[in-house]
Amino acid sequence: MANHIHMIPGISVPVYFYNEVQWAKSEKNNAVRTMVSGGAFSMTYLGEKDLEGNASEDQPYPEYIGKPMIFLGQNLISKTTPEQIQAIAWHEEGHCVLGHIKQDEALKIIIDPRKEVAADRFAFSKGATKKDLKIGIQKSIQVINETQAVCKGIPVDHKVTKGMHRVIKTLVTLSPDYWYRLFAMRNYA
């Protein structure tokens, strides 16, 4: 399935659907590679790139370049329910409409728990449930691990991949930012 952009009812920001493995394999920056591996983020759309990372001469969506956009990966979509993907999309829309998206600053959002909590609150205000958003976040962590394994040539069902997923999940759940966010979800949902 090729990358494509759609406007989705109930979402005020364009949504870019992409393949996590293809993008992660072509990404040179490790932090960006991890971000795109998870299947859900928002940032300024910079246009299509060729295999070397340069802007393509033929831009299929020039009207969106320089504007905030939601990015949803095909693997994450295949692992989530429609309600979970809607909760994730509303969360990402929150980043866009709350002014969190600045040119080339996508990575700064994910390390600011206050912005994550604000986007969670936005999703709840649109109708997302705490359960759907929490499960969506957990599935995104799983997709990061699987995408990274595939990029390294390790099968998704390999014991190393499964072991790494458990380690990553444990590290994430032990982080103070994760607990801060869950605490905020309890208070705002």
URCORUR-V475526 format. One record per backbone hydrogen bond with DSSP energy under -1.0 kcal/mol. NH is the residue of the N-H (numbers start at 1). CO is the residue of the C=O. Records with the same first field share a line. If there is no record, write none. Layout:
NH=CO + CO
//
This chain:
4=17
6=15
11=8
15=6
16=70
17=4
18=72
23=19
24=20
25=21
26=22
33=29
34=30
35=31
36=32
37=33
41=71
43=69
45=67
50=54
53=50
56=48
64=61
66=45
67=64
69=43
70=14
71=41
72=16
73=39
74=18
77=73
78=74
85=81
86=82
87=83
88=84
89=85
90=86
91=87
92=88
93=89
94=90
95=91
96=92
97=93
98=94
100=95
105=102
108=105
112=109
116=112
117=113
118=114
119=115
120=116
121=117
122=118
123=119
124=120
125=121
126=122
128=123
133=129
134=130
135=131
136=132
137=133
138=134
139=135
140=136
141=137
142=138
143=139
144=140
145=141
146=142
147=143
148=144
149=145
150=146
151=147
152=148
153=150
154=149
158=155
162=158
163=159
164=160
165=161
166=162
167=163
168=164
169=165
170=166
171=167
172=168
173=169
174=170
179=175
180=176
181=177
182=178
183=179
184=180
185=181
186=182
187=183
188=184
189=185
//
